[in-house]
């Protein structure tokens, strides 16, 4: 009999790949969605499960509500809590973002503790809970580091407070209810989309391919490929010694300008006008007055994300593919699904698929 596990936020970008990885390795997967009637959003998952003969079922549960979580975790041996809000623009009220992240996480964990069957929870956090708000920008951050909440932007605050709440909650449980907690802290997630819906992490590649901007802000990210991220989630469930640990899952820092150069070399001959120059910070701040997507990058201007994934490599046997492959595969998928049209034309408004689904 297959081990049954729960994955939250099935229609999110990362969760979809985690589901696929688990099905391919013989797990029976139950996955949460907000609306069971919205079958189109999860059609690609159902098709993939049918193709490989996997056991996949969907249940309704929302991070903002108590209902549904008891039934969702029932009979599951492990929980992968992947769902969390990831806004494409700055929220008007940061507390809405923080409350959903923290309270949603605690709802899932309370259900896991009460289930009597859940032995391990793998929580998807972020390097946003590790690398931000520090005075020393040149230091290489590891799992021993925590972001300084008082100096963080709303998204970084939400991830830090949600992860801290998770660790505190597990520590507070009586021994007979306590499950093992493992946390995965990914960097910026790239990789091919599997439907026309995109996530916030695809925006830099989409904007570069669309060619509507004169250049790139001086921002960059420590990148992880979603396919590799799915693998590290599975390993976090399977490796006994992972219990009680955090794992950074992020590779080398890549400036958006350098992403543009990779894309220009590949897609320029195909007619795409990919910008390859960096924009002055003052110009970026001016553009941000009118462009909420650019405004989201302001706290990152000139900041290099330097993190070590050595612990995940050493303890979990995890590996990552080259970042160039991730950039190009992401771009090809955006073209394939019509997010960016021929020669960089955007055929339709971008559909942002929030991981909190």
C-alpha positions in Angstrom: 0.0 0.0 0.0 1.4 3.4 -1.0 2.3 6.0 1.7 -0.4 8.7 1.6 0.8 12.3 2.0 -0.8 15.7 1.8 0.4 18.6 -0.3 -1.1 22.0 0.3 -1.7 24.6 -2.5 -1.9 22.1 -5.4 -2.3 24.7 -8.1 0.8 26.6 -7.1 3.9 26.4 -9.2 6.1 24.7 -6.6 3.4 22.4 -5.3 2.6 21.1 -8.7 6.1 19.9 -9.2 6.3 18.5 -5.6 3.1 16.5 -6.4 4.6 15.2 -9.7 7.9 14.2 -7.9 6.0 12.3 -5.2 3.7 10.5 -7.6 6.6 9.4 -9.7 8.2 7.8 -6.6 5.1 5.9 -5.6 3.4 8.1 -3.1 -0.4 8.4 -2.9 -1.0 12.2 -2.9 -3.9 14.1 -1.5 -3.7 17.8 -2.5 -5.6 20.8 -1.3 -7.3 23.4 -3.5 -9.6 26.3 -2.6 -12.3 25.4 -5.0 -13.0 21.8 -6.1 -15.2 23.1 -9.0 -12.3 24.9 -10.6 -11.0 21.8 -12.4 -9.3 23.7 -15.2 -6.6 25.1 -12.8 -5.5 21.5 -11.9 -6.2 19.7 -15.2 -2.4 19.4 -15.9 -1.9 17.6 -12.5 -4.8 15.2 -13.1 -3.4 14.5 -16.6 0.1 13.8 -15.3 -1.2 11.5 -12.6 -3.2 9.5 -15.2 -0.2 9.3 -17.5 2.0 7.7 -14.9 -0.7 5.8 -13.1 -0.4 7.8 -9.9 -2.8 8.0 -7.0 -3.9 11.7 -6.8 -7.0 13.1 -5.1 -8.1 16.7 -4.4 -9.8 18.1 -1.3 -11.0 21.6 -0.5 -9.1 23.6 2.2 -8.2 27.3 2.4 -5.4 28.8 4.5 -7.8 31.5 5.7 -10.4 29.1 7.1 -10.4 26.3 9.7 -12.7 24.1 7.8 -11.4 21.2 5.7 -8.0 20.7 7.3 -9.0 17.8 9.6 -10.3 15.9 6.7 -7.3 16.9 4.5 -4.7 15.4 6.8 -6.8 12.3 7.8 -4.8 9.1 7.2 -1.7 10.9 5.9 1.7 9.9 7.1 3.4 13.2 6.1 2.4 16.7 5.1 4.1 19.0 2.6 3.0 22.5 3.5 3.9 24.4 0.3 1.1 26.9 0.0 1.9 30.5 1.0 1.0 33.9 -0.5 3.6 35.4 -2.9 2.4 38.7 -4.2 3.3 40.2 -7.5 3.0 43.7 -6.1 3.3 45.2 -2.6 0.2 44.8 -0.5 -1.7 47.8 0.7 -1.6 46.3 4.2 1.3 44.0 5.0 -0.7 42.4 7.9 -3.0 40.7 5.4 0.0 38.9 3.9 1.6 38.1 7.3 -1.6 36.9 8.9 -2.4 34.5 6.0 1.2 33.1 6.1 1.3 32.7 9.8 -2.2 31.6 10.6 -2.4 29.4 7.6 0.7 27.6 8.6 -0.6 27.1 12.1 -3.9 25.7 10.8 -2.0 23.0 8.9 0.2 22.2 11.8 -2.6 21.9 14.3 -4.4 19.5 12.0 -1.3 17.5 11.6 -0.8 17.3 15.4 -4.4 16.2 15.9 -4.4 13.6 13.2 -2.6 10.9 15.0 -1.0 9.7 11.8 1.3 12.5 10.6 4.9 11.7 11.5 6.7 14.4 9.5 5.8 17.8 8.1 8.0 19.4 5.4 7.4 23.1 5.4 8.3 25.3 2.4 9.8 28.5 3.8 12.2 30.7 1.8 15.6 32.3 1.9 13.5 35.3 2.7 13.5 34.0 6.2 17.3 33.8 6.3 19.0 36.5 4.2 17.3 39.8 4.8 17.8 42.8 7.1 21.4 42.0 7.9 23.9 44.8 8.2 26.7 42.7 6.6 25.6 42.2 3.0 28.7 40.3 2.0 28.3 37.4 4.4 27.3 34.0 3.0 24.1 33.0 4.8 23.3 29.5 6.0 20.6 27.7 7.9 21.9 29.3 11.1 20.8 32.7 10.0 17.4 34.4 10.4 16.2 37.5 8.7 15.8 40.6 10.8 12.1 41.2 10.8 12.2 44.8 11.8 14.3 45.6 8.7 12.3 43.4 6.2 9.8 44.1 3.5 6.3 42.5 3.9 7.0 39.3 2.0 10.2 38.6 3.9 8.4 39.4 7.2 5.6 36.9 6.3 8.0 34.1 5.6 10.2 34.7 8.6 7.3 35.0 11.1 5.5 31.9 9.6 8.6 29.7 9.9 9.4 30.9 13.4 5.7 30.2 14.4 6.1 26.7 13.0 9.2 25.9 15.0 7.7 27.4 18.1 4.5 25.4 17.7 6.2 22.1 17.3 8.4 22.8 20.3 5.2 23.5 22.4 3.5 20.2 21.6 3.4 17.4 24.1 5.6 14.5 23.3 2.6 12.2 22.3 1.4 14.7 19.7 4.8 16.0 18.4 5.7 15.3 14.8 9.0 15.9 13.0 9.5 19.2 11.2 11.8 19.8 8.3 12.0 23.2 6.6 13.1 23.8 3.0 14.3 27.4 2.3 14.4 27.9 -1.5 15.8 30.8 -3.4 14.1 32.4 -6.4 12.3 29.5 -8.1 12.6 29.2 -11.9 11.8 26.4 -14.3 9.2 25.5 -16.9 5.6 26.3 -16.3 3.1 23.6 -17.0 0.1 25.8 -17.9 -0.6 29.3 -19.0 -0.8 30.5 -15.4 2.5 31.9 -14.0 3.8 32.7 -10.6 5.5 35.9 -9.3 9.0 34.3 -9.7 8.5 34.1 -13.5 8.1 37.9 -13.8 11.7 38.8 -14.5 12.0 36.3 -17.4 8.6 37.4 -18.8 9.5 41.1 -18.6 12.9 40.4 -20.3 11.4 38.4 -23.1 8.5 40.8 -23.6 11.2 43.5 -24.3 8.9 46.3 -23.0 11.5 47.7 -20.5 14.6 49.6 -21.6 16.8 47.6 -19.3 17.0 45.8 -16.0 17.0 47.0 -12.4 20.2 46.1 -10.6 18.5 43.3 -8.8 19.3 39.6 -8.7 18.5 36.4 -7.0 20.0 33.1 -5.7 18.2 30.8 -8.1 16.8 27.2 -7.7 15.1 25.2 -10.4 11.6 24.0 -9.5 12.4 20.5 -10.6 15.4 20.3 -8.2 13.3 21.9 -5.5 10.7 19.2 -5.8 13.5 16.6 -5.3 14.8 18.3 -2.1 11.2 18.3 -0.7 11.0 14.5 -1.3 14.4 13.9 0.3 13.4 16.1 3.3 10.6 13.6 3.8 12.7 10.4 3.2 16.0 11.1 5.0 15.6 10.2 8.7 18.4 12.6 9.9 16.6 15.5 8.2 14.2 15.8 11.2 14.5 19.1 13.0 16.6 20.8 10.3 16.4 23.7 7.9 17.8 23.3 4.4 18.8 26.2 2.1 17.9 25.3 -1.5 19.5 28.0 -3.6 22.4 28.3 -6.1 24.5 31.1 -7.3 23.3 34.7 -7.4 22.3 35.9 -10.9 21.7 39.6 -11.7 18.7 40.2 -13.9 21.0 41.9 -16.4 22.9 38.6 -16.8 19.6 36.7 -17.2 18.9 39.2 -20.0 22.2 38.4 -21.7 21.5 34.6 -21.6 18.1 35.2 -23.1 19.4 37.6 -25.7 21.9 35.1 -27.0 19.3 32.4 -27.4 16.2 34.4 -28.3 17.7 37.4 -30.1 18.2 35.4 -33.3 14.5 34.5 -33.0 13.4 38.1 -33.1 13.1 38.8 -29.4 14.3 42.3 -28.3 15.7 41.3 -24.9 17.2 44.3 -23.0 20.8 43.7 -21.7 21.7 46.9 -20.0 21.3 47.8 -16.3 19.1 50.8 -15.4 20.4 53.4 -13.0 18.9 53.1 -9.5 17.4 56.6 -9.7 15.5 55.7 -12.9 14.3 52.4 -11.3 12.9 54.3 -8.3 11.1 56.7 -10.7 9.6 53.9 -12.7 8.5 52.2 -9.5 6.2 55.2 -8.8 4.0 54.0 -11.7 4.9 50.2 -11.9 3.9 48.1 -8.9 5.9 45.2 -10.2 9.1 47.2 -10.2 8.3 48.7 -6.8 8.5 45.2 -5.4 12.2 45.1 -6.3 13.3 48.3 -4.6 14.5 46.7 -1.3 16.7 44.4 -3.4 18.5 47.1 -5.5 22.2 46.3 -5.5 21.9 43.5 -3.0 23.7 40.2 -3.8 22.0 37.1 -2.3 24.8 34.8 -1.1 23.8 31.6 0.5 25.2 28.1 0.9 23.3 24.9 0.1 26.2 22.8 1.2 24.1 21.3 4.1 21.5 20.0 1.7 24.1 18.6 -0.6 26.0 16.9 2.2 23.1 15.6 4.3 20.4 14.9 1.7 22.6 14.0 -1.3 20.9 16.8 -3.3 22.2 18.3 -6.5 21.2 21.3 -8.7 21.3 21.8 -12.5 23.1 24.8 -14.1 21.2 28.1 -13.7 21.5 28.8 -17.5 19.4 25.7 -18.1 16.7 26.9 -15.7 16.6 30.4 -17.3 16.3 29.0 -20.9 13.7 26.3 -19.9 11.6 28.9 -18.1 11.7 31.2 -21.2 10.8 28.3 -23.6 7.8 27.4 -21.5 6.5 31.0 -21.4 6.6 31.1 -25.2 5.1 27.6 -25.5 2.1 28.5 -23.3 1.6 31.9 -24.9 2.5 34.0 -21.9 5.0 35.8 -24.2 4.1 35.9 -27.9 6.3 35.6 -31.0 9.1 38.1 -31.1 8.4 39.2 -27.6 4.8 40.3 -28.1 2.7 39.8 -25.0 -0.6 38.3 -26.3 -2.6 38.6 -23.1 -2.4 39.9 -19.5 -0.2 37.7 -17.4 -2.2 35.3 -15.1 -0.5 35.2 -11.8 -1.1 31.9 -10.0 -0.6 32.5 -6.3 1.1 29.7 -4.4 -1.5 30.1 -1.7 -4.2 28.3 -3.7 
